[in-house]
Amino acid sequence: MGTRERRDRSDSIDRELSSSFLASAKAHLSNPESVALGAVGGYGRGELAPGSDLDLLILHDGSIDSNALNEFVNAFLYPLWSSGRAVDNSVRTRSETRDVASEDIRVALGLLDLRFVAGNKDLVSAVDEDSRESWRKNQKKYLPKLKQSLEERAERSGELAFLLEPDLKEARGGLRDITALHAIGASGVVPVALERVAPSHALLSNVRDALHELSGKSRDQLLLTEQDRVAEHMGFADADILMLEIAKAARAVDYLLDLTWHRIDQQAGQSWLSKRSRKNSPEIAKGLVLADEEIAIKSDYLISQDSEIGLRAAAAAAQRGLPISIDACIAMAENFKQLSNPWPRTAREDLVALIGGGSQMIRVFEALDQEGLIEKWIPQWSHVRFLPQRNVLHRHTVDRHMLETAVKAAALTRTVKRPDLLLVAALFHDIGKGFPAKDHSEYGEELIRPLALRIGFDQQDSDVLALMVREHLLLSEVATRRDLDDPATIKLVVDKVKDPDALQLLHALSIADGQATGRTAWSDWKATLVKTLVDRCLAAMSGTKPVAQPDLIPTKSLNGDLSVTISQGDGIYEIDVVSRDQVGLLSIVAGVLSISRLEVRAARTKTTEDIAVFRWTVALDPNATLPSEEKLLELIRKGIHGELDLGRKIDERIDNYRRYPGIPTPPPVVSVMNDIATSATVIEVRMHDRPGVLYSVAKAISRTGVDIRAAIVSTLGAEAFDTLYVTDVQGNALSEGQARLLANQVENLLNTYL
């Protein structure tokens, strides 16, 4: 069973048909050389499966009387029909074939595999030449039709890699998609790396052969009832291993097809980006450029010296909604350098930004996975990679289910205070699956603790992640199986979770997990029950406390009215600014850092009497140089004295930021609460990060005459979470009406930048 057997089967049919065809032509035609027999489709490729149809093209030169032609065709085909063979045939002249192929994409595709069997070889050669020339010349007409037909078929048949009972031929990632890749390659429009799917082609063809042989039918759907027999027949230990290999093969096909269509679409678009050479393209991140609407590696960059480039490329691609080039993925795999343990903060943030890319993330993650990079970063991924689930509630393999959960979680980042923990927990919540002797939630907790520490989370965050993985089914199970009016039910959850912030994280994870599983696992009814349970537990916990104000001590004494200190940390910089306080100072300092191309990762600010202390953790834009302390001090002074148009310069950065494709993100969320302990109003802003976020927020607040007493700023992956403590001019918390008005003003301003 394999390529040789399929070829031998085709050759055997060739001999049988050739003899019959020539005998029929000699008996019924005055000129036997006026006809020819060609094989098309799978038979034309010499890939005849046991139950495959015989796709035949009978060609004639147009000189034959119609009655004689009918007699000849019937004489040739009748024995085939009588024997029970499935035959798909057509009878045409060269010009008729050309005309039909120009209108019917299925005919045009079949002719690309045309192969001579018997009769006048020149007729077949002429039609073959016509077909290939037409396919190349009319690619702009054919390829959109091909893409549409593949999309319609995928909609009907689903994705081969993730179906419990897949159709090996028709499903996305199956044999028809491999044929489509060959057809695209024949068009010459873009290069297609067909060697990457050769192993997939062989495996799927072999499985199909075994299915036909064992079932005695031509059906290509691999039913659950047949998987064990097929696995045994092919020498696999069990059906799970067979299905894992099928998923692996299908995903390789799907990935290459997706990337190929992207390259075709990019070439058709001829955008300004596609005209840039890789050498002249500006860096979008260290060592990375945007070339032909793909994330690529700068031509002269030494990637072997950079352990973080893979995650940096992944984050850049996912957040821009673009793929990583195959060449870049291969180069990163071949020159892989292991990250330090624990990971640098920048690497962890890039991982979070990748996971938070929503649906666009899957294409990027798949590219990295195809080259083995995910397993190199996260060895625990190896076990769940392509792991099937024999569970009717699930639609996907374990790894794809976790990716889909992360996609759903990306839409819920505004509902929690730690979106980074939500996204990481979503990606790894089922990491403990596939070990029959162990409960997957409990074992997942064992796996996530060291993994979280290695990624760079501290012990407290690792504990939260472990809780989320261990209890990711808790809320759904309790809400649907216990009496929510019973205080013991509420106590059960509160005793397990304890912290309100962790409970909100667990709630978001439950929603994402349920939605990714499907409607059978997550309904409006279940969502309502879970929310009711969470609300009652939060009430029992007495609500959420505001983030504590920072306690800052300046590293440098104030000399005059302003001082700036820069120190280098773990791939990032810390900047301390100490100044006499004044209205709008936070906005000015944030704006200066933004126009200096310093990306804020975190910040702590506090004003004591008339002295304001700022501690910024920043990363440097790859196209910028680090400004000196003197330069920053000069820019801040100009901003204070109104000599610097920060608004215009930041608008320019935002416009440049918008030039690149992006991903859909939830709108900003602004909430307020009063903190009795500090007599201040707490404003929390949650939004997707972009240039000048804190500048915009602080400026909006300052315009209202409100004083910013302190701020805690965090950039978690691609999400910004800003907490500001504000008071009125008398130093008191805002009234409820003032606070609500301020929140609306800030939210409206931020929405204008989306």
Helices and strands as residue ranges (DSSP letters): H 3-28, G 32-34, E 35-39, H 41-44, E 54-60, H 66-82, E 87-92, H 94-103, H 105-111, E 115-119, H 121-137, H 139-157, G 160-162, H 175-187, G 194-197, H 198-215, H 224-234, H 239-269, G 272-275, E 283-285, E 288-291, E 294-297, G 303-305, H 309-320, H 326-334, H 345-355, H 359-370, H 373-377, H 381-384, H 398-410, G 413-415, H 419-428, H 440-455, H 459-470, H 474-481, H 487-497, H 500-517, H 524-540, E 562-568, E 573-580, H 585-595, E 598-608, E 611-620, H 629-640, H 646-658, E 669-675, E 680-688, H 693-703, E 707-716, E 719-727, H 736-751
